[in-house]
Amino acid sequence: MTLRSKLSSAVTYAALGAGVAVAATRALRAKAGELEPPLEGVQQTYRWRGMDVSYTEAGDEGDETIVLLHGINAAGSAGEWREVFADLSKEYHVVAPDLPGFGRSDRPPLRYSAALYEDFVRDFLAAFEAPRVVASSLTGAYVAGVAGDRDLADLTLVCPTAIAGPEPPKAAVRELIRAPIVGDAVFGLLASKPSIAYFNADHGYWDPEKAGDDWPDYEWRTTHQKNARFAPASFVSGFLNSDVDLASALGALDVPTTIVWGREADLPPLSEGRDLAEAANCELVVFDDAMLLPHVEFGDQFVDVVAGERPDETVTVEQETEE
């Protein structure tokens, strides 16, 4: 076979491979279908920087507002609050957005950054009068970074962290996932059903069955929407890591702050929660038999914690705020 023939064959196989990858991506996207709202309530849209940001609203608008901000991961969405949203809405006006690039919100092919999410949190919170804020994981750092600019009633942060990806960030990883065809294939592996099940069992839930029978399928479907890979590309490559020093930022706030942690969490572990609570003089509430998502595993008890109650032996107040 001549060199020309070999090159021609290589090009042909590459084209066939690319065609198969594109077809597979399209088939998976069609199978995923259009996402329904993960929370029951009034479906609203917040227009921000040319994007439509979807959020669900429930409860009496005359009641105190609680804004629920989900954590960031490949399958992130406001559905993270599915076990507490309805119960909170009985006493509060509750609002839960899908962050830009996630869930049912627009997902333009931006190079997402921590600064972008801090700006979004700052602007979104400004739409409500002195809200209470509950935020999870990396989003907790975004809230801490902008809380001093907003009039907030209080904060509840679940396993907050400023670092959730490699340090320093890896531009090559981000660009690989952003790339046409190849990026879809790589992200498809990261967001496959086995990968989602692994994360849920290894880091998310002490008891994965508490995620709910239908939830892993919703997570898979949200990762197979158009442009779903772009925000997670920045997350897994470290570009969504925050520059905020959580202890300093929270310690400087004149806002009652409760830090909630799952005793079995390992990314980050409870030891970091204890150090943070002590350094920032925040109350630390620990849920037994829970990891990163105590608000899913123990929804009723978490609602009580947000309301300022300490319901049963599942919850331990390891540190109270020093006056």
Backbone hydrogen bonds, N-H to C=O, Kabsch-Sander energy under -0.5 kcal/mol:
donor,donor_aa,acceptor,acceptor_aa,energy
6,K,2,T,-2.4
7,L,3,L,-2.7
8,S,4,R,-2.3
9,S,5,S,-2.4
10,A,6,K,-2.6
11,V,7,L,-2.6
12,T,8,S,-2.1
13,Y,9,S,-2.8
14,A,10,A,-2.5
15,A,11,V,-2.5
16,L,12,T,-2.4
17,G,13,Y,-2.8
18,A,14,A,-2.7
19,G,15,A,-2.5
20,V,16,L,-2.5
21,A,17,G,-2.4
22,V,18,A,-2.6
23,A,19,G,-2.4
24,A,20,V,-2.6
25,T,21,A,-2.5
26,R,22,V,-2.4
27,A,23,A,-2.3
28,L,24,A,-2.5
29,R,25,T,-2.4
30,A,26,R,-2.3
31,K,27,A,-2.2
32,A,28,L,-2.2
33,G,29,R,-1.7
42,V,57,E,-3.0
43,Q,41,G,-0.5
44,Q,42,V,-0.6
44,Q,55,Y,-3.2
46,Y,53,V,-3.0
47,R,45,T,-0.6
48,W,46,Y,-0.6
48,W,51,M,-2.9
51,M,48,W,-2.3
53,V,46,Y,-2.6
53,V,51,M,-0.7
54,S,52,D,-0.6
55,Y,44,Q,-2.2
56,T,96,A,-2.1
57,E,42,V,-2.3
58,A,94,V,-2.2
63,D,60,D,-2.1
66,I,93,H,-2.7
67,V,132,R,-2.9
68,L,66,I,-0.5
68,L,95,V,-3.0
69,L,67,V,-0.6
69,L,134,V,-3.0
70,H,68,L,-0.6
70,H,97,P,-0.5
73,N,71,G,-0.5
76,G,73,N,-2.0
80,E,77,S,-1.8
81,W,78,A,-2.2
82,R,79,G,-1.9
84,V,81,W,-1.6
85,F,81,W,-2.3
88,L,84,V,-2.6
89,S,85,F,-1.8
90,K,87,D,-1.2
91,E,88,L,-1.3
92,Y,88,L,-2.1
93,H,64,E,-2.6
94,V,58,A,-2.7
94,V,92,Y,-0.8
95,V,66,I,-2.5
96,A,56,T,-2.4
98,D,54,S,-2.8
99,L,97,P,-0.6
101,G,106,D,-2.4
102,F,99,L,-2.1
103,G,76,G,-0.8
105,S,102,F,-1.9
106,D,52,D,-2.4
110,L,108,P,-2.4
112,Y,110,L,-1.1
114,A,239,F,-1.1
117,Y,113,S,-1.7
118,E,114,A,-2.5
119,D,115,A,-2.3
120,F,116,L,-2.3
121,V,117,Y,-2.7
122,R,118,E,-2.6
123,D,119,D,-2.4
124,F,120,F,-3.2
125,L,121,V,-2.4
126,A,122,R,-1.0
127,A,124,F,-1.5
128,F,125,L,-1.7
130,A,128,F,-0.7
132,R,65,T,-3.0
133,V,154,D,-2.2
134,V,67,V,-2.8
135,A,156,T,-2.2
136,S,69,L,-1.6
137,S,158,V,-3.1
139,T,136,S,-1.4
140,G,137,S,-1.5
141,A,137,S,-0.6
141,A,138,L,-1.1
141,A,161,T,-0.6
142,Y,138,L,-1.2
143,V,139,T,-2.3
144,A,140,G,-2.4
145,G,141,A,-2.1
146,V,142,Y,-1.0
146,V,143,V,-0.8
147,A,143,V,-1.8
149,D,146,V,-2.1
150,R,147,A,-1.4
152,L,150,R,-1.0
153,A,131,P,-2.2
154,D,131,P,-0.6
155,L,256,P,-2.5
156,T,133,V,-2.4
157,L,258,T,-2.6
158,V,135,A,-2.9
159,C,157,L,-0.7
159,C,260,V,-3.1
161,T,137,S,-1.1
164,A,162,A,-0.5
170,K,237,S,-2.9
171,A,169,P,-0.8
174,R,170,K,-1.9
175,E,171,A,-2.7
176,L,172,A,-1.9
177,I,173,V,-2.0
178,R,174,R,-1.9
179,A,175,E,-1.2
182,V,180,P,-3.0
183,G,179,A,-1.1
184,D,179,A,-0.5
185,A,181,I,-2.1
186,V,182,V,-2.8
187,F,183,G,-2.9
188,G,184,D,-2.2
189,L,185,A,-1.3
190,L,186,V,-2.0
191,A,187,F,-2.4
192,S,189,L,-1.2
196,I,192,S,-2.5
197,A,193,K,-2.4
198,Y,194,P,-2.2
199,F,195,S,-2.5
200,N,196,I,-2.5
201,A,197,A,-2.1
202,D,198,Y,-2.9
203,H,199,F,-2.7
204,G,199,F,-2.3
205,Y,200,N,-3.3
210,K,207,D,-2.4
211,A,208,P,-1.8
212,G,209,E,-1.3
218,Y,214,D,-1.6
219,E,215,W,-2.6
220,W,216,P,-2.3
221,R,217,D,-2.4
222,T,218,Y,-2.4
223,T,219,E,-1.3
224,H,221,R,-1.1
225,Q,222,T,-0.8
228,A,225,Q,-1.9
230,F,227,N,-1.1
233,A,229,R,-1.8
234,S,230,F,-1.1
234,S,231,A,-0.6
235,F,231,A,-1.5
236,V,232,P,-2.9
237,S,233,A,-0.9
238,G,235,F,-1.4
239,F,234,S,-1.8
240,L,234,S,-0.9
241,N,238,G,-1.2
242,S,162,A,-3.0
246,L,244,V,-1.0
249,A,245,D,-2.9
250,L,246,L,-2.8
251,G,247,A,-2.1
252,A,248,S,-1.5
253,L,250,L,-1.0
258,T,155,L,-2.5
259,I,283,E,-3.4
260,V,157,L,-3.0
260,V,258,T,-0.5
261,W,285,V,-2.3
263,R,287,F,-2.9
264,E,290,A,-2.5
265,A,262,G,-1.8
267,L,268,P,-0.8
270,L,265,A,-0.8
272,E,269,P,-1.2
273,G,269,P,-1.0
274,R,270,L,-2.4
275,D,271,S,-2.1
276,L,272,E,-2.5
277,A,273,G,-2.6
278,E,274,R,-2.2
279,A,275,D,-2.5
280,A,276,L,-2.5
281,N,277,A,-0.9
282,C,277,A,-2.1
283,E,257,T,-1.7
284,L,319,Q,-2.4
285,V,259,I,-3.1
285,V,283,E,-0.5
286,V,316,T,-3.3
287,F,261,W,-2.8
288,D,286,V,-0.5
288,D,314,T,-2.5
290,A,287,F,-0.6
292,L,203,H,-1.1
293,L,204,G,-1.3
296,V,293,L,-1.6
297,E,293,L,-2.2
298,F,294,P,-2.7
299,G,296,V,-0.7
302,F,298,F,-2.3
303,V,299,G,-2.2
304,D,300,D,-1.7
305,V,301,Q,-2.0
306,V,302,F,-2.5
307,A,303,V,-1.9
308,G,305,V,-1.5
309,E,304,D,-3.3
315,V,312,D,-1.6
316,T,286,V,-2.6
318,E,284,L,-1.7
318,E,316,T,-1.0
319,Q,284,L,-1.4
323,E,321,T,-0.5
